[in-house]
Amino acid sequence: MLRTFLIIGAVYIGYRLLKKGYDMTEDQADYLARTIYGEARGEGIKGMQAVANVIMNRVKAGGWYGASVKDVVLKPYQFSCWNTDDPNRAKIIAATPAQLATELNIAKQAIAGTLQDITGGATHYHAKSVMPYWAASMTKTVTIGNHVFYV
């Protein structure tokens, strides 16, 4: 009886995780690294770290943003490198582990919770070259490289 209860409990927990977006067959660090590569590969370590911070801040916030790294980065029109019409999408999909070494290192630190948040808790950012409509209603925290960060 106890064994049956434990099995049912484990199945239920697994179902809840899958429903929330946790796909245990997918490598969350890989999604994070590819997003860092697509969004900030020309921004240096600090710029890449800042993008990782935003993604992890969204994961922590949950709700609309999503329940996992994969949910957050693949949410439509949130990280442009994953948009189907963005030229970066092909680059991030084709990137090899060797090309993503730095990004994977940052991603693993972020997921482990050991990557310092240098964005002041930011959940949004944009390139300095644009001014999205949502920026006016948010509080700017920092500018790092070519990106402006907000809470």
HELIX and SHEET records of a PDB file:
HELIX    1   1 LEU A    2  LYS A   19  1                                  18    
HELIX    2   2 GLN A   28  ALA A   40  1                                  13    
HELIX    3   3 GLY A   44  ALA A   61  1                                  18    
HELIX    4   4 GLY A   63  TYR A   65  5                                   3    
HELIX    5   5 VAL A   69  LEU A   74  1                                   6    
HELIX    6   6 SER A   80  TRP A   82  5                                   3    
HELIX    7   7 PRO A   87  ALA A   94  1                                   8    
HELIX    8   8 ALA A  101  ALA A  112  1                                  12    
HELIX    9   9 TYR A  133  SER A  137  5                                   5    
SHEET    1   A 3 HIS A 124  ALA A 127  0                                        
SHEET    2   A 3 HIS A 147  TYR A 150 -1                                        
SHEET    3   A 3 LYS A 140  ILE A 144 -1                                        
END                                                                             
